[in-house]
Amino acid sequence: MREWLTSWRFLVSRRWFGFFLVVLLLGVGTWWLGEWQFGRLDDKQERNAVIEANAHEDPVPVGEVLAVGEPVAPQEEYTVVEATGTYDVAETLIVRYRTRDSAPGVDVVVPLVLEDGSTLVVDRGWLAYDGRMADAADAAPPPPAGEVTVTGWVRVDGEGDSTRVSDGGMRAISSVEVGEALDKEVLGGFVELLTEDPESATALEPFEEPDTGEGPHFFYGLQWWFFGILAFGGFGYLAWDERKNGPRGERRRRGTTED
């Protein structure tokens, strides 16, 4: 037993202790990255469950889901709502740099003023466009005039600098930023248009079905954990090799002397 322990004594050397710390840090890092990927998978599955529960149900009145100044509850996203009002075409905004199948374009956002005076932010759809962004709103086909009833998917507000409204547009939609820019009382969240009654003379490209795929997170998580196992396995192999054959540097020197 004593001889066996002595044969592994090199593991407490500075070189091997430092090597072990590097492998340990690598293992902790790969474990954390794997957990992060599995956490993203859980988030995706929760979101998919919300979409599947809400996206294809009959529409409900918008007031049952959205309220002025109130954020959208996560479990309410993709609920189909119905609202009646009048489009404020003069306040049309665009969401810049929205591509489809590599084609440049924009989303067209028009506030819908409801009967109670509040405003619903409606993303009416996609417009193929590669001109000056300042002219995009003018290039969009107009929505129906007069009173119109719309249905659409409820979406959560975007966050960050991309939601800031400037020069008639933004990179992502936030009802808060739109309300401040237009000086209107807006309902929290926004709606991606599904139907209009009456219909517009020229329709924008409708929204695609929400993506309910789970992505590669499961396999990425396994991949990170495999890298961690590989690191510890490599450490064990190198330790076993040195115990059996001695330090590699000494082996090279012995080989040179023998030559």
Rosetta silent file (secondary structure, phi, psi, omega in degrees, C-alpha in Angstrom):
SEQUENCE: MREWLTSWRFLVSRRWFGFFLVVLLLGVGTWWLGEWQFGRLDDKQERNAVIEANAHEDPVPVGEVLAVGEPVAPQEEYTVVEATGTYDVAETLIVRYRTRDSAPGVDVVVPLVLEDGSTLVVDRGWLAYDGRMADAADAAPPPPAGEVTVTGWVRVDGEGDSTRVSDGGMRAISSVEVGEALDKEVLGGFVELLTEDPESATALEPFEEPDTGEGPHFFYGLQWWFFGILAFGGFGYLAWDERKNGPRGERRRRGTTED
SCORE:     score description
SCORE:     0.000 S_00000001
   1 L     0.000  -42.779 -178.760    0.000    0.000    0.000 S_00000001
   2 H   -63.504  -40.660  179.445    2.809    2.364    0.924 S_00000001
   3 H   -64.740  -38.057  179.379    4.565    1.694   -2.344 S_00000001
   4 H   -63.587  -44.517  178.675    1.341    2.330   -4.228 S_00000001
   5 H   -63.943  -39.259  179.604    0.851    5.696   -2.496 S_00000001
   6 H   -62.741  -34.908 -178.347    4.453    6.645   -3.181 S_00000001
   7 H   -66.650  -20.787  178.171    3.965    5.955   -6.882 S_00000001
   8 L  -101.396    9.347 -173.810    1.279    8.676   -6.998 S_00000001
   9 H   -62.680  -27.450 -178.977    3.257   11.165   -4.964 S_00000001
  10 H   -60.197  -19.751 -178.107    4.025   13.302   -7.995 S_00000001
  11 H   -65.381  -21.689  179.946    0.384   14.488   -7.966 S_00000001
  12 H   -92.440    7.256  175.961    1.132   16.828   -5.030 S_00000001
  13 L   -71.504  161.290 -179.735    3.903   18.578   -6.945 S_00000001
  14 H   -60.015  -40.150 -178.081    3.419   22.206   -7.937 S_00000001
  15 H   -62.582  -48.159 -177.935    3.184   21.275  -11.620 S_00000001
  16 H   -74.809  -32.512  176.622    0.439   18.715  -11.170 S_00000001
  17 H   -64.144  -42.273  176.914   -1.418   20.738   -8.563 S_00000001
  18 H   -64.077  -40.447  177.665   -1.545   23.684  -10.986 S_00000001
  19 H   -60.370  -43.733 -179.797   -2.643   21.354  -13.782 S_00000001
  20 H   -63.385  -40.038  178.526   -5.434   19.992  -11.579 S_00000001
  21 H   -61.521  -41.338  177.958   -6.675   23.507  -10.750 S_00000001
  22 H   -61.358  -46.123  179.897   -6.876   24.335  -14.468 S_00000001
  23 H   -64.155  -39.285  178.991   -8.841   21.134  -15.139 S_00000001
  24 H   -63.005  -45.438  178.092  -11.103   21.834  -12.138 S_00000001
  25 H   -62.590  -40.224  177.524  -11.865   25.348  -13.375 S_00000001
  26 H   -62.854  -41.432  178.992  -12.529   23.973  -16.843 S_00000001
  27 H   -63.905  -44.100  178.319  -14.864   21.360  -15.398 S_00000001
  28 H   -62.576  -41.579  179.983  -16.801   23.934  -13.360 S_00000001
  29 H   -63.428  -44.816 -179.754  -17.037   26.185  -16.417 S_00000001
  30 H   -68.805  -35.143  175.194  -18.360   23.450  -18.689 S_00000001
  31 H   -61.875  -45.153 -179.496  -20.832   22.331  -16.009 S_00000001
  32 H   -63.256  -42.353 -179.833  -22.134   25.906  -15.690 S_00000001
  33 H   -65.021  -37.219  175.714  -22.405   26.299  -19.460 S_00000001
  34 H   -64.353  -44.757  177.231  -24.312   23.024  -19.695 S_00000001
  35 H   -60.487  -38.715  178.699  -26.700   24.143  -16.946 S_00000001
  36 H   -62.118  -43.364  179.057  -27.155   27.458  -18.766 S_00000001
  37 H   -65.011  -41.452  178.477  -28.134   25.650  -21.976 S_00000001
  38 H   -68.159  -31.406  174.357  -30.580   23.398  -20.127 S_00000001
  39 H   -65.134  -41.194  176.476  -32.014   26.501  -18.431 S_00000001
  40 H   -63.904  -36.190  176.143  -32.574   28.068  -21.845 S_00000001
  41 H   -62.753  -43.892  177.605  -34.295   24.853  -22.920 S_00000001
  42 H   -59.726  -43.172  178.995  -36.621   25.075  -19.898 S_00000001
  43 H   -61.555  -42.809 -179.974  -37.428   28.697  -20.790 S_00000001
  44 H   -63.697  -41.295  179.750  -38.151   27.703  -24.387 S_00000001
  45 H   -66.285  -38.275  177.113  -40.417   24.867  -23.300 S_00000001
  46 H   -64.493  -42.826  178.524  -42.325   27.181  -20.947 S_00000001
  47 H   -64.410  -41.477  178.575  -42.755   29.728  -23.748 S_00000001
  48 H   -61.615  -37.898  178.940  -43.905   27.018  -26.150 S_00000001
  49 H   -63.652  -39.401  177.223  -46.501   25.877  -23.616 S_00000001
  50 H   -64.497  -44.781  179.572  -47.844   29.446  -23.422 S_00000001
  51 H   -60.726  -47.797 -178.060  -47.981   29.710  -27.217 S_00000001
  52 H   -64.297  -30.828  179.841  -49.761   26.378  -27.591 S_00000001
  53 H   -77.471  -27.143 -170.373  -52.271   27.332  -24.908 S_00000001
  54 H  -112.426  -34.130 -161.426  -53.067   30.787  -26.346 S_00000001
  55 L   -66.741  -23.014 -175.009  -52.221   31.250  -30.005 S_00000001
  56 L  -121.640   20.532  175.530  -55.161   29.485  -31.616 S_00000001
  57 L   -83.125  165.554  176.054  -57.962   30.216  -29.164 S_00000001
  58 L   -65.249  147.949 -178.786  -60.956   32.430  -29.998 S_00000001
  59 L   -66.760  147.853  175.383  -60.279   36.159  -29.542 S_00000001
  60 E  -117.831  157.107  178.423  -61.154   37.858  -26.267 S_00000001
  61 E   -56.745  139.340 -174.643  -61.799   41.593  -25.720 S_00000001
  62 H   -59.560  -31.893 -178.875  -58.527   43.473  -25.484 S_00000001
  63 H   -66.001  -17.578  177.757  -59.518   44.992  -22.133 S_00000001
  64 H   -78.059  -15.333 -174.949  -59.473   41.541  -20.527 S_00000001
  65 L  -118.539  -41.698 -174.223  -55.753   41.199  -21.222 S_00000001
  66 L  -113.511  148.090  177.378  -54.183   44.644  -21.675 S_00000001
  67 L  -142.630  155.320 -179.254  -54.438   47.830  -19.627 S_00000001
  68 E   -61.185  126.939  176.032  -52.932   51.297  -19.859 S_00000001
  69 L    74.708    3.666 -178.976  -49.473   51.386  -18.309 S_00000001
  70 L  -106.780  130.509  177.964  -49.530   47.721  -17.289 S_00000001
  71 L   -68.661  158.338  178.243  -46.978   45.254  -18.686 S_00000001
  72 L   -75.620  130.360  174.942  -48.174   42.055  -20.314 S_00000001
  73 L   -67.905  137.797 -177.084  -48.141   39.060  -17.999 S_00000001
  74 H   -53.728  -36.271 -177.576  -45.852   36.353  -19.444 S_00000001
  75 H   -75.562   -7.006  179.507  -48.652   33.777  -19.444 S_00000001
  76 H   -96.670   -8.071 -178.079  -50.824   36.126  -21.535 S_00000001
  77 L   -62.927  143.468 -177.616  -48.412   36.432  -24.458 S_00000001
  78 L    69.462   10.772  167.017  -49.852   35.213  -27.773 S_00000001
  79 L   -64.424  138.947  177.590  -53.393   35.499  -26.458 S_00000001
  80 E   -87.728  120.077 -179.402  -55.658   36.441  -29.378 S_00000001
  81 E  -117.131  160.102  178.266  -57.446   39.706  -28.583 S_00000001
  82 E  -125.052  137.948  179.589  -60.066   41.771  -30.410 S_00000001
  83 E  -145.631  149.050  178.708  -60.310   45.566  -30.394 S_00000001
  84 E  -122.948  133.825 -179.701  -62.359   48.183  -32.220 S_00000001
  85 E  -176.117 -159.949 -178.852  -61.165   51.694  -32.970 S_00000001
  86 E  -127.745  130.451  179.110  -59.776   54.062  -35.570 S_00000001
  87 E   -69.088  134.203  173.947  -56.248   53.999  -36.936 S_00000001
  88 L   -94.707   82.827 -171.709  -54.229   57.168  -36.364 S_00000001
  89 H   -62.746  -31.653 -178.248  -52.440   56.975  -39.722 S_00000001
  90 H   -63.734  -19.852 -178.337  -50.592   60.259  -39.184 S_00000001
  91 H  -103.642   23.738  179.503  -48.683   58.615  -36.308 S_00000001
  92 L   -59.739  135.746  176.774  -47.476   55.590  -38.301 S_00000001
  93 E  -121.824  161.820  176.680  -44.120   54.214  -37.138 S_00000001
  94 E  -125.411  148.816  172.862  -41.829   51.636  -38.653 S_00000001
  95 E  -101.370  115.247 -170.574  -39.705   48.893  -37.114 S_00000001
  96 L   -76.010  155.597  167.596  -36.426   49.044  -38.985 S_00000001
  97 L    57.320   49.800  173.750  -34.300   46.290  -40.485 S_00000001
  98 L  -103.579  111.871 -178.511  -36.757   43.405  -40.470 S_00000001
  99 L  -101.048  151.433  172.794  -35.668   40.856  -43.071 S_00000001
 100 E  -135.972  124.323 -177.800  -37.589   37.901  -44.483 S_00000001
 101 L    50.837   41.622  178.084  -35.833   35.262  -46.549 S_00000001
 102 L    71.139    2.825  178.263  -32.869   37.663  -46.743 S_00000001
 103 E   -87.792  135.487  179.822  -35.074   40.379  -48.285 S_00000001
 104 L   -71.740  150.682  178.315  -34.886   43.835  -46.615 S_00000001
 105 E  -176.008 -175.135  179.931  -38.018   45.287  -45.114 S_00000001
 106 E  -140.895  156.831  166.504  -39.786   46.926  -42.190 S_00000001
 107 E   -93.044  144.761 -177.751  -42.738   46.267  -39.914 S_00000001
 108 E  -107.758  119.337 -177.153  -45.461   48.917  -40.052 S_00000001
 109 E  -111.276  124.149  179.228  -46.880   50.038  -36.696 S_00000001
 110 E  -127.899  125.270  177.685  -50.054   52.119  -36.562 S_00000001
 111 E   -66.662  136.868  176.173  -51.717   53.223  -33.289 S_00000001
 112 E  -108.509  113.326 -178.503  -55.354   52.191  -32.988 S_00000001
 113 E   -84.139  118.672 -176.258  -57.374   54.723  -30.968 S_00000001
 114 E   -84.597  172.107 -175.407  -60.080   52.879  -29.043 S_00000001
 115 L   -63.842  -29.779 -179.860  -63.519   54.121  -28.081 S_00000001
 116 L   -84.527    3.454  178.274  -62.430   54.998  -24.540 S_00000001
 117 L    93.011  -12.622  176.310  -59.626   57.226  -25.872 S_00000001
 118 L   -77.014  168.960 -174.381  -56.787   54.844  -25.038 S_00000001
 119 E  -126.164  135.923  175.356  -54.473   53.575  -27.770 S_00000001
 120 E  -106.023  127.505  177.914  -53.476   50.071  -28.798 S_00000001
 121 E   -81.462  117.515 -175.980  -50.108   49.683  -30.532 S_00000001
 122 E  -116.598  119.437  170.948  -50.717   47.500  -33.597 S_00000001
 123 E   -87.700  108.399 -170.996  -47.950   45.992  -35.693 S_00000001
 124 E   -81.973  -12.472  178.893  -49.846   45.552  -38.973 S_00000001
 125 E   137.574 -172.054 -172.216  -47.270   43.384  -40.735 S_00000001
 126 E  -103.286  139.510  178.054  -44.182   43.333  -42.919 S_00000001
 127 E  -123.033  123.727  173.977  -43.400   45.525  -45.909 S_00000001
 128 E   -66.710  123.675 -173.456  -40.638   44.700  -48.387 S_00000001
 129 L  -159.915  130.668  177.175  -38.594   47.893  -48.489 S_00000001
 130 L  -132.492   23.654  178.429  -35.006   48.849  -49.275 S_00000001
 131 L   -94.314 -160.208  178.560  -35.269   52.641  -49.564 S_00000001
 132 L   -68.213  131.328 -177.360  -34.601   55.452  -47.114 S_00000001
 133 H   -61.072  -30.679 -179.648  -35.916   54.565  -43.671 S_00000001
 134 H   -65.440  -20.640 -178.265  -37.286   58.088  -43.260 S_00000001
 135 H  -102.904    1.042 -173.257  -39.662   57.426  -46.193 S_00000001
 136 H   -63.555  -41.098 -178.896  -40.758   53.927  -45.192 S_00000001
 137 H   -61.413  -37.895  179.230  -43.963   55.022  -43.423 S_00000001
 138 H   -69.863  -26.782 -178.719  -45.083   56.899  -46.537 S_00000001
 139 H   -79.908  -15.009 -176.850  -44.407   53.824  -48.689 S_00000001
 140 L   -74.512  139.302  175.264  -46.663   51.596  -46.571 S_00000001
 141 L   -63.652  141.814 -175.666  -50.181   50.883  -47.863 S_00000001
 142 L   -71.307  150.827  175.071  -52.778   52.665  -45.724 S_00000001
 143 L   -77.528  173.116  177.548  -54.933   50.771  -43.225 S_00000001
 144 L   -59.418  141.207  177.378  -58.747   50.782  -43.470 S_00000001
 145 L   -83.463  157.726  178.236  -60.312   54.196  -42.871 S_00000001
 146 L    73.381 -161.949 -176.550  -62.926   54.791  -40.205 S_00000001
 147 E   -69.778  136.003 -178.418  -63.892   52.308  -37.528 S_00000001
 148 E  -141.434  143.260  175.897  -62.138   48.962  -37.777 S_00000001
 149 E  -107.951  126.782 -177.772  -62.138   45.800  -35.713 S_00000001
 150 E  -118.844  152.461  166.427  -58.823   43.999  -35.416 S_00000001
 151 E  -124.339  151.966 -179.603  -57.673   40.724  -33.937 S_00000001
 152 E  -172.762  167.914  177.665  -54.079   39.915  -33.137 S_00000001
 153 E   -82.667  131.769  174.166  -51.552   38.199  -30.952 S_00000001
 154 E   -72.898  133.722  177.443  -50.552   39.960  -27.741 S_00000001
 155 E  -127.164  148.800  178.080  -46.798   40.474  -27.488 S_00000001
 156 L   -76.089  143.861  177.992  -44.574   41.557  -24.620 S_00000001
 157 L   -59.222  144.046  170.369  -42.793   44.912  -24.939 S_00000001
 158 L   -72.030  169.180 -178.876  -39.210   44.937  -26.130 S_00000001
 159 L  -133.734  161.646  173.649  -36.484   46.295  -23.867 S_00000001
 160 L    90.891 -175.720 -175.942  -33.281   48.280  -24.144 S_00000001
 161 H   -63.398  -24.298 -177.233  -31.992   50.991  -26.428 S_00000001
 162 H   -66.404  -15.586 -178.963  -33.453   49.315  -29.532 S_00000001
 163 H   -87.965   -6.133 -176.434  -36.962   50.411  -28.441 S_00000001
 164 L   -66.376  131.063 -177.889  -36.125   54.121  -28.499 S_00000001
 165 L   -90.262  123.548  176.793  -38.315   55.968  -31.038 S_00000001
 166 E  -150.077  141.384  178.961  -36.465   58.371  -33.330 S_00000001
 167 L    52.745   39.329  174.085  -37.114   59.697  -36.841 S_00000001
 168 L    77.410   16.877 -178.914  -40.419   57.852  -37.024 S_00000001
 169 E  -160.682  179.353 -179.723  -39.078   54.420  -36.182 S_00000001
 170 E  -158.371  173.603  178.311  -37.357   51.986  -33.829 S_00000001
 171 L   -96.398  -24.734  178.002  -35.629   48.626  -33.856 S_00000001
 172 L  -147.481  155.519 -172.782  -38.035   46.911  -31.418 S_00000001
 173 L   -94.915  129.887  170.443  -41.488   47.813  -30.121 S_00000001
 174 L  -133.694  123.108  179.855  -42.173   49.088  -26.615 S_00000001
 175 H   -61.712  -31.279  179.069  -45.595   50.538  -25.815 S_00000001
 176 H   -63.412  -49.461 -179.283  -43.951   52.724  -23.174 S_00000001
 177 H   -66.051  -39.464  178.801  -41.574   54.315  -25.686 S_00000001
 178 H   -64.327  -44.237  179.862  -44.329   54.661  -28.313 S_00000001
 179 H   -60.658  -42.268  179.069  -46.660   56.297  -25.792 S_00000001
 180 H   -67.487  -39.374 -178.185  -43.994   58.819  -24.767 S_00000001
 181 H   -68.488  -36.396 -177.125  -43.032   59.577  -28.374 S_00000001
 182 H   -98.127   -3.799 -178.150  -46.634   60.101  -29.495 S_00000001
 183 L    56.418   52.272 -179.849  -47.891   61.592  -26.212 S_00000001
 184 L  -128.893  154.320  171.777  -50.696   59.034  -25.981 S_00000001
 185 L   -85.118  107.819 -174.671  -52.136   56.803  -23.262 S_00000001
 186 E  -111.269  150.956  173.936  -51.291   53.367  -24.602 S_00000001
 187 E   -72.480  146.220  178.666  -52.149   49.880  -23.431 S_00000001
 188 L   -64.400  148.335 -177.126  -49.169   47.871  -22.230 S_00000001
 189 L    75.632 -172.788  176.025  -47.635   45.508  -24.765 S_00000001
 190 E  -148.496  175.707 -174.913  -48.574   45.497  -28.417 S_00000001
 191 E  -124.937  133.035  170.476  -50.481   43.377  -30.920 S_00000001
 192 E   -92.275  119.537 -170.386  -49.323   41.570  -34.037 S_00000001
 193 E   -64.192  135.483  171.186  -52.206   41.855  -36.490 S_00000001
 194 E  -109.984  -49.402 -179.629  -54.094   38.765  -37.614 S_00000001
 195 E  -140.309  155.212  172.428  -57.299   40.196  -39.139 S_00000001
 196 E  -131.078  141.776  176.201  -58.937   43.535  -39.913 S_00000001
 197 E  -137.749  108.364    6.338  -62.629   44.192  -40.550 S_00000001
 198 L   -74.593  162.393  179.285  -63.035   45.862  -42.973 S_00000001
 199 L   -78.457  153.513  176.733  -59.919   44.641  -44.751 S_00000001
 200 L   -76.990  155.176 -179.173  -57.397   47.065  -46.201 S_00000001
 201 L   -63.125  -39.326  178.540  -57.206   47.463  -49.981 S_00000001
 202 L  -126.613  115.481 -175.377  -53.547   46.364  -49.975 S_00000001
 203 L   -86.336  147.455  169.894  -52.478   44.023  -47.233 S_00000001
 204 L   -79.142  167.233  177.044  -49.040   43.845  -45.685 S_00000001
 205 E   -66.505  126.921 -177.403  -47.283   40.496  -45.348 S_00000001
 206 L   -71.888  168.160  178.980  -48.915   38.698  -42.398 S_00000001
 207 L   -77.600  144.233  177.332  -47.031   37.346  -39.409 S_00000001
 208 L   -78.377  160.106  176.245  -45.740   33.814  -39.511 S_00000001
 209 L   -58.547  139.721  179.063  -46.813   31.207  -36.989 S_00000001
 210 L   -61.059  142.223 -178.690  -44.772   31.516  -33.782 S_00000001
 211 L   -74.769  122.748  177.761  -41.801   29.196  -33.620 S_00000001
 212 L  -114.100   17.941  174.329  -42.336   26.365  -31.133 S_00000001
 213 L   -70.890  155.074 -177.700  -39.122   24.492  -31.870 S_00000001
 214 L   -93.460   -6.864  177.643  -36.854   23.740  -28.916 S_00000001
 215 L    69.834 -172.524 -174.990  -33.626   24.601  -30.708 S_00000001
 216 L   -92.022   14.269 -171.010  -30.257   22.924  -30.091 S_00000001
 217 H   -60.475  -38.009 -178.775  -30.043   23.720  -26.364 S_00000001
 218 H   -61.953  -47.333 -178.065  -30.334   20.082  -25.207 S_00000001
 219 H   -71.433  -33.559  175.260  -27.459   18.909  -27.405 S_00000001
 220 H   -63.920  -40.384  177.959  -25.369   21.989  -26.582 S_00000001
 221 H   -61.970  -46.475  177.527  -25.836   21.222  -22.872 S_00000001
 222 H   -62.011  -37.686 -179.172  -24.715   17.624  -23.343 S_00000001
 223 H   -62.573  -44.818  178.832  -21.798   18.832  -25.436 S_00000001
 224 H   -62.746  -42.039  179.088  -20.545   21.152  -22.699 S_00000001
 225 H   -65.501  -37.130  177.273  -20.812   18.394  -20.085 S_00000001
 226 H   -61.759  -40.657  177.733  -18.965   15.994  -22.395 S_00000001
 227 H   -60.168  -40.600  178.443  -16.105   18.510  -22.669 S_00000001
 228 H   -63.656  -45.120  178.028  -15.916   18.624  -18.859 S_00000001
 229 H   -62.113  -39.740  179.572  -15.823   14.830  -18.582 S_00000001
 230 H   -61.956  -39.323  179.827  -13.197   14.765  -21.322 S_00000001
 231 H   -63.168  -44.985  179.535  -11.015   17.223  -19.370 S_00000001
 232 H   -69.897  -36.235  176.944  -11.086   15.072  -16.218 S_00000001
 233 H   -63.906  -40.013  177.823  -10.604   11.936  -18.273 S_00000001
 234 H   -64.388  -40.182  177.300   -7.570   13.491  -19.950 S_00000001
 235 H   -60.767  -45.700 -179.494   -6.142   14.462  -16.559 S_00000001
 236 H   -62.953  -40.745  179.953   -6.580   10.913  -15.285 S_00000001
 237 H   -65.028  -44.660 -179.136   -4.942    9.406  -18.368 S_00000001
 238 H   -64.530  -37.120  177.452   -1.923   11.721  -18.195 S_00000001
 239 H   -65.085  -46.147  178.839   -1.515   11.007  -14.485 S_00000001
 240 H   -61.098  -40.467 -179.403   -1.667    7.252  -15.082 S_00000001
 241 H   -64.279  -40.944 -179.854    0.797    7.569  -17.973 S_00000001
 242 H   -70.158  -37.522  177.696    3.307    9.490  -15.840 S_00000001
 243 H   -62.385  -38.077 -176.320    3.007    7.007  -12.966 S_00000001
 244 H   -79.988  -41.469 -170.444    3.686    4.147  -15.337 S_00000001
 245 H  -115.588   -3.545 -178.742    6.325    5.649  -17.616 S_00000001
 246 L    87.369  169.333  179.543    7.698    8.644  -15.733 S_00000001
 247 L   -57.925  143.032 -177.215    7.638   12.332  -16.668 S_00000001
 248 H   -62.341  -35.526  178.892    7.553   12.923  -20.414 S_00000001
 249 H   -61.370  -41.827  178.603   10.589   15.209  -20.244 S_00000001
 250 H   -67.071  -36.004  178.201   12.674   12.466  -18.706 S_00000001
 251 H   -62.970  -40.252  178.261   11.484   10.016  -21.338 S_00000001
 252 H   -65.143  -41.061  179.225   12.652   12.354  -24.091 S_00000001
 253 H   -65.597  -40.240  178.153   16.028   12.752  -22.423 S_00000001
 254 H   -63.090  -39.820  179.012   16.375    8.994  -21.998 S_00000001
 255 H   -65.090  -38.147  178.746   15.507    8.497  -25.648 S_00000001
 256 H   -67.326  -40.559  179.943   18.139   11.051  -26.707 S_00000001
 257 H   -64.756  -41.668  179.352   20.806    9.407  -24.500 S_00000001
 258 H   -64.512  -35.020  177.520   20.056    5.996  -25.902 S_00000001
 259 L   -66.265    0.000    0.000   20.400    7.335  -29.439 S_00000001
